[in-house]
């Protein structure tokens, strides 16, 4: 009897040292964890595990106080929908002493057993539809608990959740954007855009605004030419704004400048906020917040070198206090997957997502475009379009998004940027403005048919316009 009492007293220690519940025990635990109240959860654990299963009862009871509040922490593992990968994620993410380790593994087992049904729920387009699908598919079953975890975001994405660790947004090759939600988008716009806008990271609100350009050579690659970074310290409202470009950054790397970013505005001094960090590449400059909360990497471009492949930026929030702004205020989004596709669907847009990106960049009145073509394009779409805004994006994005138009326009000794502006002006005039029509006739002459534009221009003001079909 004495030995039994000693064993019971040491059971929690045995648990911490690595008691490993099997599939049946985990399933029992998960059933208890679905109880609404802590009291019911605890009672279920006591009733489910006998004296010889005391370590498992301790595991079960330890999660009861907070499991309902902490479920989103296990979603990055559960959404893998693969038992091996999900279980490894739980093991890597939660230590032996972390009570979430076992709920995580239990959810992996349940999800693996019903892969097809979970995917069916996850494909729904809204949170409400996702929850209804869970209820109808898993009514009265423990699987409904896990399914509803995967629906917790305002949109049902691939698995309906924000990844709480999605704190990196980056751009490569001047156009390939990977959002906070780990979705790939194309930003083929030769203008500035808010990649990040007033995103909270630690004690700062951070804004990162790249400025794109189309390379002048025959390949017409997209590159990041300029980089603006702005921060606001939340504790006192003080600000710092700075800017870099290819020349400034390259001179810093060559030792000809003391800093890779030049302060432009704000009460904060650069030295109060940032260090200029070392990088592993000789084609990058880095701003590192002195409190360690975030860093911004500006990856450079050099004509004729391999640098163009890395032309872009990377933002990493290293603070647990991370609140990304919503799409489309920032193209990096808020950690939800497929935000551009969802925005497109919600607004009834029919063209490619690149048209949606074009629309959102130029409709953003919180962004001051400095290039004259970009500024006119934005002002026209936002202030003079009168219902033709998306039609302008839909008809005109290919001028800067397809190399065949960029190359042809350049061969006509014109620029894709000016053709983009004239196209938007023409559509927003309801195809009546003679000046933009004549400008387009020069820019598009001999080019492939730009659907919805070329034939209108030919009929309206340029009967001799040559169009390739």
C-alpha positions in Angstrom: 0.0 0.0 0.0 2.8 2.4 0.9 4.5 1.7 -2.4 1.3 2.4 -4.2 0.9 5.8 -2.4 4.5 6.7 -3.3 3.9 5.8 -6.9 0.8 8.0 -7.0 2.7 10.9 -5.5 5.5 10.5 -8.1 3.1 10.1 -11.0 3.2 13.8 -12.1 7.0 13.5 -12.1 6.7 10.4 -14.2 4.4 12.3 -16.6 6.9 15.1 -16.9 9.7 12.6 -17.5 7.8 11.3 -20.5 4.7 9.2 -20.0 3.5 8.6 -23.6 -0.2 8.1 -24.0 -1.3 6.0 -27.0 -3.9 6.7 -29.5 -6.8 5.4 -27.4 -5.7 7.5 -24.4 -5.3 10.6 -26.5 -8.7 10.1 -28.0 -10.2 9.9 -24.5 -8.4 13.0 -23.4 -9.5 15.0 -26.5 -13.1 14.0 -25.7 -12.7 15.5 -22.2 -11.1 18.7 -23.6 -14.1 19.4 -25.7 -16.2 19.9 -22.5 -17.3 23.5 -22.2 -16.4 24.1 -18.5 -13.2 23.2 -16.6 -15.3 21.4 -14.0 -16.8 19.1 -16.6 -13.4 18.6 -18.3 -11.9 17.5 -15.0 -14.7 15.2 -14.1 -14.4 13.6 -17.5 -10.6 13.0 -17.0 -11.3 11.4 -13.6 -13.9 9.1 -15.0 -11.9 8.2 -18.1 -8.7 7.0 -16.5 -8.5 4.5 -13.7 -5.9 4.2 -10.9 -3.3 2.4 -13.2 -3.7 5.2 -15.7 -3.1 7.9 -13.2 -0.3 9.7 -15.3 -2.7 10.0 -18.2 -5.3 11.4 -15.9 -2.8 14.0 -14.8 -2.0 14.9 -18.4 -5.7 15.2 -19.1 -6.5 17.3 -16.1 -3.5 19.6 -16.6 -5.0 20.9 -19.9 -8.5 21.5 -18.6 -8.0 25.1 -17.1 -6.9 26.7 -20.4 -7.3 24.4 -23.3 -10.3 26.2 -24.7 -8.3 29.5 -24.8 -5.0 28.1 -26.2 -6.3 26.0 -29.1 -5.0 28.3 -31.8 -1.4 27.6 -30.7 -1.7 24.0 -32.0 -3.2 25.0 -35.4 0.1 25.3 -37.3 0.7 21.6 -36.6 -2.9 20.4 -37.1 -3.3 22.2 -40.4 -0.6 20.0 -41.9 -3.2 17.2 -42.2 -0.5 14.5 -42.1 0.1 12.4 -39.0 3.8 12.2 -39.3 4.4 15.9 -40.0 1.8 17.0 -37.6 3.2 14.9 -34.7 6.7 16.0 -35.4 5.5 19.6 -35.3 3.9 19.0 -31.9 7.1 17.5 -30.6 9.3 20.3 -31.9 6.9 23.1 -30.9 6.0 22.0 -27.4 8.4 20.6 -24.7 7.6 17.7 -22.5 6.5 20.0 -19.7 4.2 22.1 -22.0 0.6 20.9 -21.4 -0.3 21.6 -25.1 2.0 18.9 -26.4 -0.6 16.1 -25.8 -3.6 18.0 -27.1 -1.6 18.8 -30.2 -0.8 15.1 -30.8 -4.4 14.1 -30.0 -5.7 16.5 -32.6 -3.1 15.1 -35.1 -4.6 11.6 -34.7 -8.2 12.8 -35.1 -7.3 14.9 -38.1 -5.4 12.1 -39.8 -8.3 9.6 -39.4 -10.7 12.0 -41.2 -8.5 13.8 -43.8 -11.0 13.9 -46.5 -13.8 15.4 -44.3 -11.5 18.0 -42.8 -10.4 19.1 -46.2 -14.0 19.3 -47.3 -14.7 21.7 -44.4 -11.6 23.7 -45.1 -12.5 24.4 -48.7 -15.5 26.5 -47.7 -15.2 30.2 -48.4 -16.2 31.8 -45.1 -15.9 31.1 -41.4 -19.6 30.7 -41.0 -19.8 28.1 -43.8 -16.7 26.3 -42.3 -18.3 26.0 -38.9 -21.6 24.8 -40.4 -19.7 22.2 -42.4 -17.9 21.0 -39.2 -21.2 20.8 -37.4 -23.0 18.8 -40.1 -20.0 16.5 -40.8 -19.0 15.8 -37.2 -22.1 16.4 -35.2 -21.8 14.9 -31.7 -18.2 13.7 -32.4 -14.9 14.8 -30.9 -13.7 15.6 -34.4 -15.9 18.7 -34.4 -13.8 20.3 -31.7 -10.7 20.1 -33.9 -12.6 21.1 -37.0 -13.9 24.2 -35.4 -10.4 25.2 -34.3 -9.5 25.2 -38.0 -12.3 27.7 -38.8 -11.4 30.3 -36.3 -10.3 33.1 -38.6 -12.7 35.5 -40.3 -12.1 33.8 -43.6 -11.8 30.0 -44.2 -8.5 29.8 -46.0 -6.7 26.5 -46.7 -7.4 25.5 -43.2 -9.3 28.6 -42.0 -6.7 30.0 -39.6 -4.0 32.6 -39.1 -0.7 31.0 -38.3 0.4 32.6 -35.0 4.0 32.3 -36.2 3.5 33.9 -39.6 5.7 36.9 -38.9 7.9 37.0 -42.1 7.1 38.7 -45.4 9.6 38.8 -48.2 10.0 39.6 -51.9 12.4 38.0 -54.4 13.3 38.7 -58.0 11.6 42.1 -57.7 8.1 40.7 -58.0 7.6 37.4 -56.1 6.0 38.3 -52.8 5.5 35.8 -50.0 2.9 37.1 -47.6 2.7 36.7 -43.8 0.1 34.0 -44.6 2.8 32.1 -46.7 0.8 32.8 -49.9 2.7 33.7 -53.1 1.6 36.7 -55.1 3.1 38.6 -58.1 3.6 42.4 -57.7 4.4 43.5 -61.3 3.8 47.2 -60.9 6.6 49.7 -61.6 5.6 52.0 -58.7 5.7 52.2 -54.9 3.4 50.0 -52.8 2.7 49.4 -49.1 4.2 45.9 -48.5 3.7 46.7 -44.7 1.7 49.5 -43.3 1.5 50.3 -39.6 2.0 46.7 -38.5 2.6 46.4 -34.8 5.8 44.6 -33.8 6.8 45.0 -30.2 6.8 48.7 -29.3 6.7 49.9 -32.9 4.3 50.4 -35.7 6.3 49.6 -38.9 5.8 50.6 -42.5 7.8 49.2 -45.4 7.3 50.6 -48.8 9.3 49.2 -51.8 9.6 51.1 -55.0 9.6 48.9 -58.1 11.1 49.5 -61.5 11.3 47.7 -64.8 14.9 47.0 -65.8 15.9 48.9 -68.9 17.6 45.9 -70.7 15.9 43.5 -73.1 14.8 41.1 -70.3 12.6 43.7 -68.7 13.1 42.3 -65.2 11.4 43.8 -62.2 13.7 45.1 -59.5 13.3 46.9 -56.2 14.9 50.3 -56.8 14.0 52.2 -53.6 13.1 51.2 -50.0 11.2 53.4 -47.5 11.0 52.3 -43.8 9.0 54.2 -41.3 8.4 53.4 -37.6 6.3 54.9 -34.8 7.3 54.1 -31.2 4.0 53.2 -29.6 5.0 54.1 -26.0 5.5 57.8 -26.9 4.3 58.3 -30.5 7.8 59.4 -31.7 8.6 58.6 -35.3 11.5 57.9 -37.6 11.3 57.8 -41.4 14.2 56.8 -43.7 14.9 55.9 -47.3 17.4 53.9 -49.2 18.0 53.1 -52.9 20.4 51.0 -54.9 23.1 53.7 -55.1 22.9 54.6 -51.4 23.1 50.9 -50.3 25.9 50.1 -52.7 28.0 53.1 -51.5 27.5 51.9 -47.9 28.7 48.4 -48.8 31.7 49.9 -50.6 32.5 52.0 -47.5 31.7 55.3 -49.1 28.7 56.0 -46.9 28.2 55.6 -43.1 24.7 54.4 -43.3 22.6 52.3 -45.7 19.4 54.3 -45.0 19.1 58.1 -44.9 16.8 59.6 -42.3 14.1 61.8 -44.0 11.9 62.8 -41.1 10.8 62.2 -37.5 11.9 63.2 -34.0 13.8 59.9 -33.3 17.5 59.7 -34.3 18.6 56.8 -36.4 21.0 55.7 -33.6 18.2 55.6 -31.1 16.2 53.1 -33.1 18.5 51.0 -35.4 21.7 49.2 -35.8 23.0 48.4 -39.2 23.4 44.7 -39.0 25.8 42.3 -40.6 24.4 40.0 -43.3 25.6 36.8 -44.9 25.4 38.3 -48.4 27.4 41.1 -49.9 24.3 42.3 -51.8 22.2 43.2 -48.7 21.8 45.9 -46.2 19.9 45.5 -42.9 18.1 47.7 -40.4 17.9 46.0 -37.0 15.7 47.4 -34.3 17.9 48.1 -31.2 15.4 46.3 -28.9 15.6 43.2 -31.1 11.9 43.3 -32.1 12.3 43.3 -35.9 14.7 43.7 -38.8 14.3 44.8 -42.5 16.6 43.5 -45.2 17.0 45.3 -48.5 18.5 43.0 -51.2 20.1 44.8 -54.0 20.3 44.5 -57.8 23.3 44.8 -60.1 22.9 44.6 -63.9 24.5 41.6 -65.5 25.0 39.8 -62.2 23.1 37.1 -60.3 22.0 39.8 -57.8 18.8 40.4 -59.7 17.5 37.1 -58.5 17.5 38.3 -54.9 16.3 41.8 -55.6 13.7 42.5 -52.9 13.2 42.8 -49.2 12.5 40.8 -46.1 10.7 41.8 -42.9 10.9 39.7 -39.8 9.0 40.5 -36.6 10.8 38.8 -33.8 8.5 40.0 -31.0 5.6 38.0 -29.5 3.6 41.3 -29.7 2.8 41.1 -33.5 -0.4 42.6 -35.0 -0.2 42.8 -38.8 -2.5 45.2 -40.6 -5.2 43.8 -42.9 -5.1 43.3 -46.7 -5.3 45.4 -48.9 -3.9 48.1 -46.6 -0.7 46.1 -46.8 0.1 43.5 -49.5 1.8 41.3 -47.0 -1.6 40.8 -45.4 -2.4 39.8 -41.8 -1.3 36.2 -41.8 -4.4 34.8 -43.5 -3.8 32.7 -46.6 -5.0 33.7 -50.1 -6.1 37.2 -49.2 -5.9 38.6 -52.8 -8.0 35.7 -54.0 -10.5 36.2 -51.3 -10.7 39.9 -51.9 -11.1 39.2 -55.6 -13.9 36.7 -54.9 -15.7 38.9 -52.4 -15.8 41.8 -54.8 -16.9 39.7 -57.8 -13.7 40.5 -59.8 -13.2 38.1 -62.7 -9.6 38.6 -64.0 -6.3 37.3 -62.6 -5.1 38.2 -59.1 -2.6 40.6 -60.7 -5.4 42.8 -61.7 -6.6 42.8 -58.1 -3.1 43.8 -56.9 -3.0 46.5 -59.5 -6.4 47.8 -58.3 -5.4 47.8 -54.7 -2.1 49.5 -55.1 -3.5 52.4 -57.1 -6.7 52.7 -55.0 -4.7 53.2 -51.9 -4.9 56.9 -51.1 -2.7 56.4 -48.0 0.3 56.0 -50.3 1.9 59.0 -51.9 3.3 58.0 -55.4 6.3 60.2 -56.4 6.9 59.0 -60.0 4.7 61.2 -62.3 3.2 58.2 -64.2 2.5 56.4 -61.0 1.0 59.5 -59.4 -1.3 60.2 -62.3 -2.4 56.6 -62.6 -3.3 56.5 -58.8 -5.0 59.9 -58.9 -7.0 59.0 -62.0 -8.2 55.6 -60.6 -9.1 56.9 -57.2 -10.6 60.3 -58.1 -11.6 60.4 -61.7 -12.8 56.9 -62.7 -16.4 57.0 -61.6 -17.2 53.3 -61.5 -14.6 52.2 -64.0 -11.9 51.5 -61.4 -11.7 47.7 -61.6 -12.3 47.8 -65.4 -9.2 50.0 -65.7 -7.2 47.5 -63.6 -8.5 44.6 -65.6 -7.8 46.2 -69.0 -4.4 47.8 -68.2 -2.4 45.6 -65.8 -1.0 43.5 -68.7 0.9 46.5 -70.0 3.3 46.3 -67.0 2.6 42.6 -66.2 3.4 40.9 -69.5 6.8 41.1 -71.1 5.4 41.0 -74.6 3.8 44.4 -74.1 6.8 45.9 -72.2 9.2 44.9 -75.0 6.9 46.1 -77.8 6.2 49.5 -76.2 10.0 50.0 -75.6 10.7 49.2 -79.2 8.2 52.0 -80.1 10.6 54.3 -78.0 7.9 54.7 -75.4 7.8 53.4 -71.8 5.4 50.8 -70.2 4.9 53.3 -67.3 3.5 56.0 -69.6 1.3 53.4 -71.5 0.0 52.2 -68.2 -1.0 55.8 -67.2 -2.6 56.5 -70.6 -4.5 53.2 -70.5 -6.0 54.0 -67.1 -6.9 57.5 -68.3 -8.6 56.2 -71.4 -10.7 53.6 -69.6 -11.6 56.0 -66.8 -12.9 58.5 -69.4 -15.3 55.8 -70.5 -13.1 55.4 -73.6 -13.7 59.0 -74.8 -10.5 60.9 -74.0 -8.8 61.8 -77.3 -5.4 62.6 -75.8 -4.9 59.3 -74.0 -6.3 57.5 -77.1 -3.6 59.1 -79.4 -0.9 58.4 -76.9 -1.9 54.7 -76.7 -1.9 54.5 -80.5 1.8 55.4 -80.5 2.6 53.1 -77.6 0.7 50.0 -78.8 1.4 50.2 -82.5 2.5 46.9 -83.8 2.0 45.2 -80.5 -0.1 42.1 -79.7 -3.8 42.8 -79.2 -4.5 44.3 -75.7 -7.9 43.0 -75.1 -10.5 45.7 -74.7 -8.1 48.5 -75.5 -6.3 48.0 -78.9 -9.4 47.7 -81.0 -11.2 50.5 -79.2 -8.2 52.8 -79.9 -8.2 51.8 -83.5 -11.9 52.5 -83.9 -11.8 55.7 -81.9 -8.8 57.7 -83.0 -6.2 55.6 -84.9 -7.6 53.7 -87.9 -4.1 52.9 -89.1 -3.1 51.2 -85.8 -1.3 47.9 -86.4 -2.5 45.1 -84.1 -1.1 41.6 -83.9 -3.6 38.9 -83.2 
